Amino acid sequence: MDRSDPEALRAVATRLAGEAAEVAAGLRARAITQVRTKSTDTDVVTAADTETERLLRGRLAELRPGDAVLGEEAGMDGAASPAEGQLCWVIDPIDGTVNYLYGYPWYAVSVAVTRDGAALAGAVVEPASGRVWSAAAGGGASLDGEPLRASGAERLDLALIGTGFSYHRGRRVRQGELATGLLSRVRDIRRGGAASLDLCAVAAGWLDGYYEHGINPWDWAAGALVASEAGAAVHAPDPAAPFGDAIVVAAPGIDAQLTDALSELGAGGV
């Protein structure tokens, strides 16, 4: 079997994300009593984050020996970066940890696999609802097996846009100012608190677009592929872009309008 076949990798990602979602949900009652912080006092990690990532790494060692692993909690497995052509699993054991801590159901397990920076397959599983989002490069995206398609929005002023905010106070202020400026140009703005699910929401047409500064590969690797395979335009984070290090994802009909608006509002300096 071709170890880099996107559909085979999609099956592995879906299986592992589902197993991890069951563990995360089962651990919650205990895990939320064992909390530490990372970058700021509001940037939390629960015992379930570390235990769920440990599960995923163990299962990948069994099922995909020789592949690299990049996870939110333990970083890069082995070398500083994958070798050229090596498959790398990019995992977020609980995306939306603050939501998880509070009992707000918008959180997920995200599992993607990349080669030379390009995603081949990914899955995002919501423990609270049981919904399973997945995609394979060139093979489309689905929610619980049903094909996904981004919205047909064509006017930014009628678009529903998602976003997120940094844990660092100064950057949050700048992001709030950017969102305030954008509010007059769109239908409304939503802040869900889990980037992977916000990206999947664009894939489903539940949001017409989404942008967020300063998020990490494990936050968006799987969700961005789901959105892209559903027909959304995806701009990966790039500090040199006119809208800064934000990921920007939009229905094709409003892509240029959203990126232009972000640039005009000074998103590059956020």
C-alpha positions in Angstrom: 0.0 0.0 0.0 1.2 3.5 -0.8 2.0 5.0 2.6 1.2 8.5 1.3 -2.1 7.8 -0.4 -4.4 10.7 0.8 -7.5 8.6 1.2 -5.7 6.0 3.3 -4.2 8.8 5.4 -7.6 10.3 5.8 -8.9 7.1 7.2 -6.1 7.0 9.7 -6.6 10.6 10.7 -10.3 10.0 11.2 -9.8 6.9 13.2 -7.2 8.5 15.5 -9.2 11.8 16.0 -12.2 9.7 16.9 -10.3 7.7 19.5 -8.8 10.8 21.0 -12.2 12.6 21.1 -13.6 9.8 23.2 -10.7 10.0 25.6 -10.9 13.8 25.9 -14.6 13.7 26.6 -14.1 10.9 29.2 -11.3 12.7 31.0 -13.0 16.1 31.3 -14.5 15.8 34.8 -11.0 15.0 36.2 -8.9 17.0 33.8 -10.5 20.4 34.5 -9.2 20.1 38.1 -5.7 19.8 36.8 -4.9 22.9 34.9 -1.7 24.8 34.2 -0.9 27.8 32.1 1.4 28.5 29.1 2.0 31.9 27.5 -0.3 33.9 29.8 -2.6 33.2 32.8 -5.5 32.9 30.3 -3.7 30.4 28.0 -4.6 27.1 29.8 -3.6 23.4 29.4 -5.6 20.7 31.1 -4.5 17.1 32.0 -6.6 15.9 29.1 -4.5 18.0 26.6 -1.4 16.1 27.6 -3.0 12.7 28.0 -4.8 12.9 24.7 -1.7 14.0 22.9 0.2 11.1 24.5 -2.5 8.7 23.2 -2.2 10.1 19.7 1.6 9.9 19.7 1.4 6.3 20.9 -1.1 5.3 18.3 0.9 6.9 15.5 4.0 5.1 16.6 2.0 1.8 16.2 0.3 2.7 12.9 2.7 5.0 11.2 6.3 4.2 12.3 8.8 6.4 10.6 6.5 9.4 10.2 7.3 12.6 12.1 4.8 14.1 14.7 4.3 17.8 15.6 1.9 18.3 18.5 0.8 21.3 20.5 1.9 20.1 23.9 5.2 18.2 23.1 6.3 20.0 20.0 8.3 18.2 17.3 9.0 14.6 17.7 12.7 13.8 17.2 14.5 16.2 14.7 13.9 19.9 14.6 11.9 19.5 11.4 10.8 16.7 9.1 13.2 15.5 6.5 12.4 16.4 2.9 9.5 14.2 1.7 8.8 12.8 5.1 5.2 12.6 6.3 4.5 14.7 9.4 1.4 14.4 11.6 0.2 17.7 13.0 -2.0 17.2 16.0 -4.0 19.3 18.4 -5.3 17.1 21.2 -7.9 19.6 22.3 -8.4 22.7 20.1 -10.5 25.1 22.2 -9.1 24.2 25.6 -10.8 27.2 27.3 -14.1 26.1 25.9 -13.4 22.6 27.1 -12.5 24.0 30.6 -15.8 25.9 30.8 -18.0 23.1 29.4 -18.7 25.1 26.2 -19.1 22.4 23.5 -17.2 24.1 20.7 -13.9 22.2 21.0 -12.3 19.4 18.9 -9.5 17.0 18.3 -7.6 17.9 15.1 -5.3 15.5 13.2 -3.6 16.3 9.9 -0.8 14.8 7.9 1.5 16.9 5.8 4.4 16.4 3.4 6.8 19.3 2.8 4.3 21.7 4.4 1.3 20.6 2.2 -1.6 18.8 3.9 -2.5 15.4 2.4 -5.3 14.5 4.8 -7.0 15.6 8.0 -9.8 15.1 10.4 -11.5 17.2 13.0 -13.8 15.5 15.5 -16.1 17.2 17.9 -16.4 15.2 21.1 -19.6 17.0 22.3 -21.6 16.4 19.2 -19.8 13.4 17.6 -19.5 15.3 14.3 -16.6 14.1 12.1 -15.1 16.4 9.5 -12.5 15.1 7.2 -10.7 15.8 3.9 -8.1 14.2 1.6 -6.1 16.3 -0.9 -7.9 16.1 -4.2 -10.6 13.9 -2.7 -13.0 16.5 -1.3 -14.3 17.2 2.2 -17.1 15.8 4.2 -19.1 16.1 7.4 -20.3 12.7 8.7 -19.8 11.3 5.2 -21.8 14.0 3.4 -19.9 16.3 0.9 -19.2 19.8 2.0 -19.3 23.0 -0.1 -18.4 26.6 0.9 -21.1 29.2 0.7 -22.0 31.1 -2.4 -21.7 34.5 -0.7 -20.7 37.3 -3.2 -21.1 40.4 -1.0 -18.9 41.1 1.9 -21.6 43.4 3.5 -23.9 40.3 3.7 -21.2 37.9 4.9 -20.9 36.3 8.3 -17.2 36.2 9.4 -15.5 34.3 12.1 -12.4 35.4 14.0 -10.3 34.7 17.1 -8.1 36.7 19.5 -4.7 36.3 21.1 -4.0 35.5 24.7 -1.6 38.4 24.9 -3.3 41.6 26.1 -1.6 44.1 23.7 -2.4 42.0 20.6 -5.9 41.4 21.7 -6.5 45.2 21.8 -5.2 45.6 18.3 -7.3 42.6 17.1 -10.4 44.2 18.7 -9.7 47.4 16.9 -9.4 45.5 13.6 -12.7 43.7 14.3 -14.4 47.0 15.1 -13.4 48.4 11.8 -14.5 45.2 9.9 -17.9 45.2 11.6 -19.2 48.1 9.5 -18.3 46.1 6.3 -19.9 42.7 7.1 -23.2 41.3 8.2 -21.7 40.3 11.6 -18.7 38.6 13.3 -18.6 35.4 15.3 -15.9 34.3 17.8 -16.1 30.5 18.5 -12.9 29.8 20.2 -11.6 26.8 18.2 -9.9 27.6 15.0 -10.2 24.0 13.6 -14.0 24.2 13.9 -14.2 27.7 12.6 -12.4 26.6 9.5 -14.8 23.6 9.2 -17.7 26.0 9.6 -16.5 27.9 6.5 -16.4 24.5 4.6 -20.0 23.9 5.6 -21.2 27.4 4.7 -22.0 28.1 8.3 -19.6 31.0 8.1 -18.8 32.9 4.9 -15.2 33.6 6.0 -12.8 33.4 8.8 -9.5 35.1 9.8 -7.2 34.9 12.8 -3.7 36.2 13.5 -1.0 34.3 15.2 -2.4 30.7 15.3 -0.1 27.7 15.0 0.0 24.9 12.4 -1.8 22.4 14.7 -4.7 24.8 15.0 -5.3 25.0 11.3 -3.6 22.2 9.4 -6.7 19.9 9.3 -9.4 22.5 9.2 -7.8 24.5 6.4 -7.6 21.4 4.2 -11.3 20.7 4.9 -12.1 24.3 3.9 -10.0 24.1 0.8 -11.4 20.8 -0.4 -14.9 22.3 0.1 -14.0 25.0 -2.3 -13.0 27.9 0.0 -10.1 30.1 -0.8 -7.3 29.6 1.8 -4.5 32.0 2.6 -2.0 30.4 5.0 -0.4 32.6 7.6 2.5 34.6 6.1 4.1 37.5 8.0 4.9 39.1 4.6 1.2 39.2 3.5 -0.6 42.5 3.5 -2.9 41.1 6.2 0.0 39.9 8.4 0.4 36.5 9.9 -3.3 35.8 9.8 -4.9 32.8 8.2 -7.7 34.0 5.9 -10.3 31.6 4.6 -13.4 32.7 2.6 -16.0 31.6 0.2 -14.6 32.3 -3.3 -17.1 35.0 -4.0 -15.9 37.2 -1.2 -12.3 36.2 -1.0 -10.9 39.3 -2.7 -13.3 41.6 -0.8 -12.3 40.2 2.6 -8.5 40.2 2.0 -8.7 43.8 0.6 -10.8 44.9 3.6 -8.3 43.4 6.1 -5.4 45.0 4.2 -7.1 48.4 4.2 -7.9 48.2 7.9 -4.2 47.6 8.7 -4.4 43.9 9.5 -0.7 43.6 8.6 0.2 45.6 11.7 -1.9 43.6 14.2 
